[in-house]
């Protein structure tokens, strides 16, 4: 965090915290390089989600750990919602590739098969979840096409499963255009305020 913070104005940061539940999978106490290679080869045959490293974690362990973070994450967001409009805030989570995929798996309710198909992003690659406002007053997060492609995910993984189940995302053309106009208007409002508000 200390490396990232200097790139932001202090007034742009509402809060920051270090969260150990978002750490990478613990692969055990390997001292021998060949043991690591053998374990990874075995994992490739078995599958990343259920394979447990000797004296380490399985993917399921990391999924459970990351899942336990979500209620804290939501509660922290709600705490700041009283003073700030969360629709105009960005939340940055810095983590490792596998932990990121488990976070997304939990958030978007992917199947184990979807997870096994996915791959880690490149080093320091940004993956963005965009907030979408539905016509019925509902909101949800979506993965952009470029991020889905980067993670090698099928189209069915762009929305949380609950959005698809309740058919909240079925927008007409007019609804979609209106949402895009509102996004653009909000972006221009932020630019205007940052340039002219204090002058």
HUMO-V709329 format. One record per pair of residues at least 12 apart in sequence whose ideal C-beta (glycine too) atoms are under 7 Angstrom apart, sorted by the first residue. I is the first residue (numbers start at 0). J is the second residue. D is the distance in whole Angstrom. If there is no record, write none. Layout:
{{I:J:D} {I:J:D}}
This chain:
{{0:15:6} {0:17:6} {3:93:7} {13:79:6} {13:83:6} {14:79:7} {18:68:6} {20:64:5} {20:65:6} {20:67:6} {20:68:4} {21:65:6} {21:68:6} {21:92:7} {21:94:4} {21:98:5} {22:98:7} {23:95:4} {23:97:6} {23:98:6} {24:56:5} {24:58:7} {24:61:5} {24:97:5} {25:55:5} {25:56:5} {26:52:4} {26:55:5} {27:52:4} {27:53:5} {27:54:4} {27:55:3} {28:54:6} {38:52:6} {38:53:7} {46:115:6} {47:115:6} {48:111:5} {48:114:6} {48:115:6} {61:97:7} {61:98:6} {61:101:5} {62:101:5} {62:104:7} {62:105:7} {65:98:6} {65:101:5} {65:102:5} {65:105:6} {66:105:5} {69:105:6} {86:130:7} {87:189:7} {96:119:3} {96:120:6} {97:119:6} {99:120:7} {99:126:6} {100:114:6} {100:117:6} {100:119:7} {100:150:7} {106:140:7} {106:159:7} {107:156:6} {107:159:5} {107:160:7} {108:159:6} {108:160:4} {108:161:7} {109:156:6} {113:152:7} {113:153:7} {113:156:5} {116:151:6} {117:150:5} {117:151:6} {117:152:5} {118:150:6} {118:151:5} {120:149:6} {120:150:6} {124:149:7} {126:146:5} {127:143:6} {127:146:6} {128:140:4} {128:141:7} {128:142:6} {129:141:5} {129:143:6} {132:178:6} {133:167:5} {133:168:7} {134:170:6} {134:174:5} {135:167:7} {137:167:5} {139:158:7} {139:159:6} {139:162:5} {139:167:7} {141:157:6} {141:158:6} {142:156:7} {142:157:5}}
